[in-house]
């Protein structure tokens, strides 16, 4: 079966600015595919090209085996879209907006069922402005489903939501996916990408840096644990370097400011219990005092740091 | 923060300034001018003297035309010409003395439209004739001038203004409401949201235009109902045509609103731009005052505005009871505007 979305060597320039620079990936049917990257990475431009809003400068984009540029109307009828920042008619209530949007499509879902699906059945007579942030995002997802689409494209569906509302939306997205809809979404939240995406593309500066399942991306890193140590006094470069072979220094004290003192160091450790023990031995042999120690499994955050050499820009 | 919305500030300041200029341009103290065509059938020395002195009267705008009398009379009846003065063949010849027991009288033709001005012109011309003849044989003043008054349906200033207001209401509402609405839709990415659906662009335009034209028709109905039933205005012509003209005019102004919305960066700027386009037009197209009171080339410029043919068509149909096919120049001008603005609107319109 052909993939739900196929992007081949996509290039999109706006004047002299290259927003997307030779990106290729394909989204298989039935999966939740995420594009992770900081603001300005080219995620939204990539999505909007797939949605037919931009003409590619180079490369090819197809949805359900239809080339988007030459089949824009057909493609639009088959996909559901939630834009990053989009309002809805302010004088219509939720049910009316869904009915209006549905009327633009050959196949439409019942507004009541959609509102029920996203947990807004009791708000059907309300206006969008009367909803909370989380409810508005859930409504946006409902609005992207008005045409019973085969593929939904969600652009940063959880940005700006509190953790609880975000988790709420994750389960909604999973439910939508389990009903047979292919989901393509962007996010700049690591834990979101890790939690809901079957496969993940990491983008920065218009380029695709990695593409795999979140687990494989993490396993791909040589280290498997991140260790945060806080010492009673600063370590010298030599002392840091002496902390055995399995240790990779990600942040020295000067750079690692937040959440710790000047003497906090972020270190990456190979996946073996002996590596941790040998590191601790080194510390005690050097006569350093250990004030705090945190050991956490490697996350996508670390994968991202490895790939881009920088933290996720906000 | 407000100071940084430069576009909105500019239009907010520009607009009152423009009003001052527009009002300053009108010469409200004058009576306006009366356009007069003089047909000289005599060509004699007294006729020449009479014509010379007529020209000295400030508020008469003379034209010595080769019009046929029949056409000139028709123009007076239609309101296209204020006054027709016919200097008769025997104005100063002896034959006249015999035939009419005095000089053959001047003929002054006017319509019953503006009684005040009629009195003024009638008096002025009568005095002049009497002066010219009193140098010769004794004359009987009442026989010096024959006034022919063409009766037209009674029109008072209110009726004229009522249709001015109708045009004004349709114009401002159509331009400003669509410009602000579309600008708001664009700012909130509602247009973009529509663009990711299979809805075709022309359907979106057609829906917006249809809704606003219907609104314009309701608006026209309310303005006319209040004007007629509350303030005693009169509509002589066919109401169906009034609504047809209203709809066509509304399309023109909606197109202009679409064009402005393409340039406006915010709804506030769109509103300011709409006012700047609508208000000068309201005065320059003769909504309240005759454009004849405007100086310089402004009366000619007024012909180049879309509101002018709309008001012309409305007044010709509703006040002068002209059949719709007789006002085709107005309709052609309005139709031309509708097509031209429509083409520009589609060209400049932006969704994102």
Interface residues (C-beta under 8 A of the other chain):
Chain A: X51 X52 X53 X73 X74 X76 X77 X81 X83 X85 X86 X87 X88 X89 X101 X104 X105 X106 X147
Chain B: X188 X189 X190 X192 X193 X194 X195 X196 X197 X198 X199 X200 X352
